[in-house]
Amino acid sequence: VSSSHLQLAAFALGTVGWILCTVSMGIVEWRVWHVYNTTIISSGIAWVGIWKVCFISDVLISPGYKEQFCHKFSGYDSSIPQEIYAAQGLLLIAMFMGLLGLAATVFALRNVYMGIAHKVLITRFFLVGGFFYIFAGMCVLVPVSWNFYSVLHNQSIAFPPSYYMPSSPVAQEAGAAIPIGIIAVILLLLSGSFSLSYRFPVITKTITK
């Protein structure tokens, strides 16, 4: 048990990282657009996520009342940039890989704390869990970096007319999903490193005469 403290920390960090990965995938604030035309986008701010784009409007839904209007991306929107579709697929893979990493770590920790001294089984499951964590972290890192690059260069998106969105913002900034994703990457990579560092303790037998 004393040899697996880092692996227990890997499970805790991996759990938090997996939760943050799921949170970043679900929220819409990936890229915050500041737009010049406030006729439809009343607040002058729109949120571009990986599943949909949203903004506040007092025209499109209920005249006189400001409500959030969202348009979901579909697979037929060829104008949507590749970094958004890549984020959809990679974050789903990361969520699945992270879950497998957690399962492998739980199984290995179970054997350790139950006193099952099966060196090959425990070591292999910690290694497998570590690889899953690192792979999940890399899957999160790619879309986070790609979208952050797009924000820094103020890249435009040719939205269809039905989206009521301009093709270019006046300025844009990184939304909450990007720092959450960065933290998830750090935690998942740390978890993977801790899991891969496991070494089964050498058991010495003493012979008494």
Buried (B, 14 or more C-beta within 10 A) or exposed (E): EEEBEBBBBBBEBBBBBBBBBBBBBEBBBBBBBBBEEBEBBBBBBBBBBBBEBBBBBBBEEEEEEEEEBEBEBEEEBEEBBEBBBBBBEBBEBBBEBBBBBBBBBBBBBEBBEEEEEEEEEBBEBBBBBBBBBBBBBBBBBBBBBBBBEBBEEBBBBBBBEEBBBBEBBEEBBBBBBBBBBBBBBBBBBBBBBBBBEBEBEEEEEEEEE
